[in-house]
Amino acid sequence: MLYSIRMRSAQGGAHEHGGHHISGAERLITTQDLTTITEKLIQRALTHEKGRADFIRLTIEEVKPKDIITIPMLKMETYTAIDVSDGHKNACEFLANAGISKIAIDNAISSLLSLQENMRGAILIDATTGKRLDNTGMRGIRVSRMDFKDTLQAKKHFDELGYTDNHVQEALVLASKVLSAPNVVGELCWSDDPNYIIGYVSANNIYHRITKMKPLHSNQGGRVFFVKTPVDITVLQNYLERQPVLVDI
Ligand code: PML
């Protein structure tokens, strides 16, 4: 039996919708791991680089095995950028190679660069017209209910590659789920964590890890998903937020 565990923490507003988003986490774990992981997530919220959370919400919910689907992990390739502008230039190329229009790419980058607040979730953009498709405002679409199929195997795999940081592993799980969603053709992301400047583009089944996507100490970051239209936004949003997905490495 698996449980979906979701954590969201905020600061400056101890109520559900208030405060500034600090951190979040999404896991699908066994009953045995529930206590240990819950403790880790609370620690994460209390010791985050963006500050100590004064609001933490944990949601723990059973997931039925028959509802879970398994998908393959995206292949990872790293692009070592000279600077942020080189990182962005290459991100644009990776997205354009997936058939995403220039206006959609430009709108995505300027949306992330103009964020005044961290968003909990992602912005959906029409891959042709560049128009925003979701109506979730500053909340965004929060991708949920996903994890590695075999956490121990994943840990071993990433330890061997030297990627011990949570960022890359969590981003790979999320990006794999996002690109498996109906109508999604690409994703652009860089972290809102001020000490983390790496970002990625996922497109054409590849997670293009890009080593410089923003200046150090900037807390401006987020995610954009590029969507091919026509699309049923409710179906897509439901898949991203509710479909339990395990990622096989
Ligand atoms: C985040 O954790 O906020 C996003 C991280 C994006 C890049 C992860 C990586 O490949 O290192």
Residues whose N, C-alpha, C, O or C-beta is under 5 A from the ligand:
A	BS01	PML	H167 V168 A171 W190 S191 D192 I198 G199 Y200 R209
